[in-house]
Amino acid sequence: MDYSDRIPTNLRTLLILEILGNSDSPMTATEINNELGLPKQTVHRLCNTLEKEGFLTRQGSSKRYLPARRLRDLGTGLLHHSRLHIARHQILKDVAQAVGETVNFVVPEAEGMRYLDRVETDWPFRIQLNVGTHVPFHCTASGKCFLASLSKRARGAMVASLELTRRTDATHTQPETLLEELAQISANGYALDRQELVQGMVAIAVPITDDQGRFLAALAVHGPLQRIDEDHAMAQKDILVRAANRLRSVLFVDHGLLGD
């Protein structure tokens, strides 16, 4: 892409955010500008402004930028308040009715996986993880589903950056064992939480991807061990995969991510 000075001023910031959003890893202003072809000082100035206003942040002390909370909240807010939120929630209700357990729509954020939407089971005995809750990447079905979606190199770097805190006796605390399981998850297309986050809770998750195959969210089912063991969770996989395909169609193929 080489728009140079033909890019309207009010579009340049959006293009910077789009390029960064499409990248698998943080980018420097120079790398961003390699796709824009604008004057170097222009892109550096715009990136600095976006950082100052809370849309971008830097990776540690490096010069590489990545989305910050304000930009993530913007995307989440647009998705949540879109008319497509209704269709998405209805699909979650259909899954909850089919599996008889709580169903979650979970998205990755800097603090971990965030529960963006959910439909609770009707059972009085249930494990409560409210909308807005953040859970770790390394010991949840949704988190491992996200990690497994990364390229092998990015996956290794991400795992190396995580604090693998032990939550139960089943939690991965060694990068090697976690990476081994993530490779298997990538091959299988689903992830299990075998009481790794909460003792007595089992979960299964599948990825929801956009129209280019990029990870958007995880669709997950969880419940107490008294009702859902590993075999029972596995029996729900096809239901989740079909629902993930429906979500992909509703969000991307039929209407585009955000609709009109």
C-alpha positions as CSV (number, residue, x, y, z in Angstrom):
1,M,0.0,0.0,0.0
2,D,1.4,3.4,-1.0
3,Y,-1.1,6.1,-0.6
4,S,1.5,8.7,0.3
5,D,0.0,12.2,0.6
6,R,-3.2,11.1,-1.2
7,I,-4.5,9.7,2.1
8,P,-7.0,12.1,3.6
9,T,-5.8,13.5,6.9
10,N,-8.8,12.2,8.9
11,L,-8.3,8.7,7.5
12,R,-4.6,8.3,8.4
13,T,-5.2,7.5,12.1
14,L,-7.8,4.9,11.2
15,L,-5.4,3.2,8.8
16,I,-2.7,3.1,11.5
17,L,-5.1,1.4,13.8
18,E,-6.3,-1.0,11.1
19,I,-2.7,-2.0,10.2
20,L,-1.8,-2.6,13.8
21,G,-5.0,-4.5,14.4
22,N,-4.2,-6.8,11.5
23,S,-0.7,-7.6,12.8
24,D,0.1,-10.7,14.8
25,S,2.7,-8.8,16.8
26,P,3.4,-5.2,18.1
27,M,4.8,-2.9,15.4
28,T,7.1,0.2,15.3
29,A,6.0,3.4,13.7
30,T,8.4,2.7,10.9
31,E,7.0,-0.8,10.3
32,I,3.5,0.7,10.2
33,N,4.6,3.4,7.8
34,N,6.1,0.8,5.5
35,E,2.5,-0.1,4.6
36,L,1.3,3.6,4.4
37,G,4.1,5.4,2.7
38,L,3.5,8.7,4.5
39,P,6.2,11.1,5.7
40,K,8.0,9.4,8.5
41,Q,7.5,12.2,11.0
42,T,3.7,12.2,10.3
43,V,3.3,8.5,11.4
44,H,5.5,9.0,14.4
45,R,3.5,12.0,15.4
46,L,0.2,10.2,15.0
47,C,1.4,7.2,16.9
48,N,2.6,9.4,19.8
49,T,-0.8,11.1,19.8
50,L,-2.7,7.8,19.9
51,E,-0.4,6.6,22.7
52,K,-1.0,9.8,24.7
53,E,-4.8,9.5,24.3
54,G,-4.8,5.9,25.4
55,F,-5.5,4.1,22.1
56,L,-2.0,2.6,21.8
57,T,0.6,1.5,24.3
58,R,4.2,0.3,24.0
59,Q,5.5,-3.1,24.5
60,G,7.5,-2.7,27.7
61,S,10.3,-0.1,27.1
62,S,10.5,-0.9,23.3
63,K,9.3,1.3,20.4
64,R,6.7,-1.2,19.4
65,Y,3.1,-0.3,19.6
66,L,0.1,-2.5,20.5
67,P,-3.6,-1.7,21.1
68,A,-4.3,-0.1,24.5
69,R,-7.5,-0.3,26.7
70,R,-9.2,2.6,25.1
71,L,-9.0,1.0,21.6
72,R,-10.0,-2.4,22.9
73,D,-13.0,-0.9,24.7
74,L,-14.0,0.9,21.5
75,G,-14.0,-2.3,19.5
76,T,-15.8,-4.2,22.3
77,G,-18.4,-1.4,22.7
78,L,-19.1,-1.4,19.0
79,L,-19.5,-5.1,18.9
80,H,-21.6,-5.2,22.1
81,H,-24.0,-2.5,21.1
82,S,-24.4,-3.6,17.5
83,R,-27.7,-5.0,16.5
84,L,-25.7,-8.2,15.9
85,H,-25.3,-8.5,19.7
86,I,-28.9,-9.7,19.7
87,A,-28.2,-12.4,17.1
88,R,-25.1,-13.5,19.0
89,H,-26.9,-13.8,22.3
90,Q,-29.6,-15.8,20.7
91,I,-27.1,-18.3,19.4
92,L,-25.6,-18.6,22.9
93,K,-29.1,-19.3,24.2
94,D,-29.6,-22.0,21.7
95,V,-26.3,-23.6,22.8
96,A,-27.2,-23.3,26.5
97,Q,-30.5,-25.1,25.8
98,A,-28.8,-27.8,23.9
99,V,-26.0,-28.5,26.4
100,G,-27.8,-27.6,29.6
101,E,-24.8,-25.7,31.0
102,T,-23.5,-22.1,31.1
103,V,-22.3,-20.8,27.7
104,N,-19.8,-18.0,27.3
105,F,-18.5,-15.7,24.6
106,V,-14.9,-14.8,25.7
107,V,-12.5,-12.4,24.1
108,P,-8.7,-11.9,24.7
109,E,-7.5,-8.7,26.4
110,A,-4.3,-7.6,28.0
111,E,-5.5,-8.7,31.5
112,G,-6.6,-12.1,30.3
113,M,-9.7,-13.6,28.7
114,R,-12.8,-11.4,29.3
115,Y,-16.3,-12.8,29.5
116,L,-18.2,-10.5,27.1
117,D,-21.5,-12.3,26.9
118,R,-23.0,-15.4,28.5
119,V,-26.1,-17.4,29.1
120,E,-26.5,-19.0,32.5
121,T,-27.6,-22.6,33.1
122,D,-30.9,-23.1,34.9
123,W,-29.3,-25.3,37.5
124,P,-29.3,-23.7,41.0
125,F,-25.8,-25.2,41.5
126,R,-23.5,-23.4,39.1
127,I,-20.1,-21.7,39.0
128,Q,-20.4,-18.0,38.7
129,L,-18.1,-16.0,36.4
130,N,-19.9,-12.7,35.6
131,V,-19.8,-10.8,32.4
132,G,-16.7,-8.5,32.6
133,T,-14.7,-11.0,34.6
134,H,-11.1,-11.6,33.4
135,V,-9.6,-15.1,33.7
136,P,-6.0,-16.2,33.0
137,F,-4.8,-17.5,29.6
138,H,-2.9,-20.5,30.7
139,C,-5.5,-22.4,32.8
140,T,-8.8,-21.8,31.0
141,A,-10.3,-23.5,28.0
142,S,-11.0,-20.1,26.3
143,G,-7.5,-18.8,27.1
144,K,-5.7,-21.9,25.8
145,C,-8.0,-21.7,22.7
146,F,-6.7,-18.2,22.1
147,L,-3.0,-19.1,22.7
148,A,-3.3,-22.0,20.3
149,S,-4.6,-19.8,17.6
150,L,-1.3,-17.8,17.5
151,S,1.6,-18.7,15.2
152,K,4.1,-21.1,16.7
153,R,6.6,-18.2,17.2
154,A,4.0,-15.8,18.7
155,R,2.7,-18.6,20.9
156,G,6.1,-19.3,22.3
157,A,6.7,-15.6,23.0
158,M,3.3,-15.2,24.6
159,V,3.7,-18.2,26.9
160,A,7.2,-16.9,27.9
161,S,5.7,-13.6,29.0
162,L,3.0,-15.2,31.1
163,E,3.1,-15.8,34.8
164,L,2.0,-19.4,35.1
165,T,0.4,-19.1,38.5
166,R,-0.8,-22.3,40.0
167,R,-4.6,-22.2,40.6
168,T,-5.1,-26.0,41.2
169,D,-3.0,-29.1,41.1
170,A,-3.9,-29.5,37.4
171,T,-2.7,-26.0,36.4
172,H,0.2,-25.8,33.9
173,T,3.1,-24.1,35.6
174,Q,5.8,-25.1,33.1
175,P,6.0,-23.5,29.7
176,E,7.0,-26.7,28.0
177,T,3.9,-28.7,29.1
178,L,1.6,-25.8,28.2
179,L,3.2,-25.4,24.8
180,E,2.8,-29.1,24.2
181,E,-0.9,-29.0,24.9
182,L,-1.3,-25.8,22.8
183,A,0.1,-27.6,19.8
184,Q,-2.4,-30.4,20.3
185,I,-5.2,-27.8,20.7
186,S,-4.2,-26.1,17.5
187,A,-4.4,-29.5,15.7
188,N,-7.7,-30.6,17.3
189,G,-9.6,-27.3,17.1
190,Y,-10.8,-27.2,20.7
191,A,-9.5,-26.8,24.2
192,L,-10.4,-28.3,27.6
193,D,-10.1,-27.0,31.1
194,R,-9.5,-30.1,33.2
195,Q,-10.1,-28.4,36.6
196,E,-7.1,-26.1,35.9
197,L,-8.8,-22.8,37.0
198,V,-11.2,-24.0,39.7
199,Q,-11.1,-27.4,41.4
200,G,-14.3,-29.2,40.4
201,M,-14.9,-27.2,37.2
202,V,-14.6,-28.6,33.7
203,A,-14.9,-26.5,30.5
204,I,-14.5,-26.9,26.7
205,A,-14.0,-24.1,24.2
206,V,-13.8,-23.7,20.4
207,P,-12.5,-20.7,18.5
208,I,-14.7,-18.2,16.6
209,T,-12.8,-16.7,13.7
210,D,-13.4,-13.9,11.3
211,D,-13.8,-14.2,7.6
212,Q,-10.0,-14.3,7.2
213,G,-9.6,-17.1,9.8
214,R,-8.3,-14.9,12.5
215,F,-9.2,-15.5,16.1
216,L,-12.0,-13.3,17.4
217,A,-13.3,-15.0,20.5
218,A,-13.9,-18.4,22.1
219,L,-17.2,-20.1,22.6
220,A,-17.0,-22.0,25.8
221,V,-19.2,-24.2,28.0
222,H,-18.4,-24.9,31.7
223,G,-20.0,-26.6,34.6
224,P,-19.3,-28.4,37.9
225,L,-17.6,-31.8,37.8
226,Q,-20.8,-33.3,39.3
227,R,-22.6,-32.7,36.0
228,I,-19.9,-32.3,33.4
229,D,-16.7,-34.5,33.3
230,E,-14.2,-34.5,30.4
231,D,-16.1,-37.1,28.4
232,H,-19.4,-35.1,28.7
233,A,-17.6,-31.9,27.7
234,M,-16.1,-33.6,24.7
235,A,-19.6,-34.8,23.7
236,Q,-20.6,-31.1,23.3
237,K,-17.8,-30.2,20.9
238,D,-19.9,-30.6,17.7
239,I,-22.6,-28.4,19.1
240,L,-20.1,-25.7,19.9
241,V,-18.4,-26.0,16.5
242,R,-21.7,-25.6,14.7
243,A,-22.6,-22.6,16.9
244,A,-19.2,-21.0,16.2
245,N,-19.8,-21.4,12.5
246,R,-23.2,-19.7,12.9
247,L,-21.6,-16.9,14.8
248,R,-18.9,-16.4,12.2
249,S,-21.7,-16.3,9.5
250,V,-23.8,-13.8,11.4
251,L,-20.9,-11.5,12.4
252,F,-18.8,-11.6,9.2
253,V,-20.2,-13.4,6.2
254,D,-23.8,-12.2,6.2
255,H,-23.4,-8.6,7.6
256,G,-19.8,-7.9,8.2
257,L,-18.4,-7.6,11.8
258,L,-20.4,-4.6,12.9
259,G,-23.2,-4.3,10.5
260,D,-24.8,-1.0,9.4
